[in-house]
Each structure stands twice: as structure tokens, then as C-alpha cells.
Amino acid sequence: MKEQNGAQTLLIDADDTLWENNIYFERAIAKFISFLNHREYSPEQVRLVLNDVERASIVKHGYGLHSFAHSLMDTFEKLSTEPVTPELHERIHSFAHQIADHPTEILAGVPETLDYLSQRHHLILMTKGHPAEQAGKVERSGLKEYFSAVEIVAEKDEATYRLAVSKYELDTDSTWMVGNSPKSDINPALAAGLHAVFVPHDNTWILEHEELASAPPSQRLLVVDRFADLKHHF
């Protein structure tokens, strides 16, 4: 915080914290549900099935477009009475792969805020997902210059944060995790002994929803309205 002396380390999430991400998946899901046009299941019921399929797909395939495409296909096979022809297979996969064509859409105030923070603190980008996909986003974003390191991990849990603390020899008393996901950014970071800053996003992925944990007495949890508000605290 500004009133404290010395630089701090900020671990900063990428998807839906620095740039838009989930809105593209939501649009693809809407197209998929419309294409499925199920006669018995409502769109909301189809989405619940897809959510369950995605949870299982993550275990098998991790995160990213490949896993998402598998989820759409598995959901179609579960719910459709039609046989999956090569044409249907290609059409369903297209819903996922169209996401890759979107340019990186940086959220408002992010570059200026990173420029401000990077001159005062030690910034590490910490994102989960498919390594090549996430690395590509980082490169295309033009934001890499503000970070001293980029960590692309398979999952963000307490163990991952503890490994980052060990790898970079971080002082937990002066290290914060900044992100939009209670499940991946905030709660496991607090469990690992870090401070955290929650930056809500209107379109956070439903599988990342979780009740915010309370910060232990020796730690702090900040909630800000937008990423640019970090300039008022660090």
C-alpha cells in the first residue's frame, strides 16, 4: 500500500482482469445452444449440462479452446438424437475455434495502470490455461513489457501459489494476487498466505464463481471496482 515502505510484488491475472476473454466463450455457447435447438431442454438446462461436461473435460484436457471444443461435442452427443456426421463435427468445432480469431481486447485503464504500477512494484503475470494459447495472448496484448516474469500454470490452487512464492523467493507479507476469479485468484492465494485484490468482472466464467473467503487477521483482501483503481492503493 502507498503508506507502506518498499516495493511489493503483485501477481496479476490475465483473462478478464487485463483483457476480455469469457465474453467470447459465452457468445460461442449461445450459438451452440441455438444450433442444438433442443426440443425438450430449455437453453438454461442445456447450459447446466454443458457446465457439468466442462468440469469433466477440464480434468481430461485442461483449459483452452481444445478442451472447450471437446465439451461442446460431448454435450451435443449427450443431448442430440442426430448422429454426429463429419459436417456436424466441423460445425460444432467451429463455434470454439472462432474464438481464436478475436483480437485481444484490453480492458479500460489497464495499460496506464500497469505502467504506473511497474515503476513502483514488482509485477508477475500469472495466468492458467493452455501454454501456447496463453503465451500468444500475452504477446498480442502488448503488455508483456510491464512484467518481470510470466507464469502460465495448469491450475491456480493453493499449491501453485506456494510454488510461485518459493520459485521467486517472495515475501508473503508484501505479495498480493490481483484477479477477477474468487475460485482461482483470490481464495487459493489467501490460503497460501498472500494478500489479494478482487477486481470483479461482469462476465466471469460461471465455473470460476465461488464465495469470497475472508482474509485471515495477518492478511488483507481489497475489493476494487476496476483495475485502474489499483493506482489508489499501490
Steps between C-alpha positions, in 0.01 A plus 500: 500500500610857447551561869738205525867527414669294231390334181246221508441205268172488311403172337248604235245283322449543125166374360214732600736701718722657233301409188162362403477125474185333624261713294629324188430159653153616606423608144621166367284317754196704399558405134545136596178488704310667217645252251409205724144636526401227744131410499478398866778683680480876550813706423560525875481122538738448209743740666489301825589185307784684327631625835520144632666381181755781520594406856578148382677623187733722703622196691576318173610782272579799720391849398491668160331471164580131451330411828207731422449339160493158666238628743274625223531174310437285807196711592361467147546125512325481838197702397450461126313213336686568176812301412816708502597525135833648389308813396341534845835435664660778298216742571510441874877536512470827310315656794808448713765587245335827399609628842863487390427754226406778742761772551616558856264752661683673785277615785466871570787664688721190504810622307522827691453325832763236423742773396438676832531185709806362321700808594425445868463127549605157378237361260461133402232392254337181626250331273364148458411321181651342191864618491513591129160673506580704808849590377346617173255724684781649707705578189205648310391711797807722491508491882790261553750783547342594833572161658827359628371145443208311348370186672262279300369226726267204455292591804490777757468342840668544836789273401564704183524823695734342753721381215508854358599637839787250515609542138522880517600514868206724576427660835139405574462811717545720193354283224151540355297302248278716276217347301132459418447137602418413861568131429837537326640840592379603843414206724802276426737797524363585845532134596866515396563793732489784246297818495247537217317757292166402349414681175147385409409441137139485380569195283720285721469135393234321704744223592718764666218620726552441870426690817789725594696374796577730790857610544674362810598762761855532369391542136297750299228471237416805292201529269521764227250596230747495212863426426592869475405542867821318593679831454321627811632216714850412378 
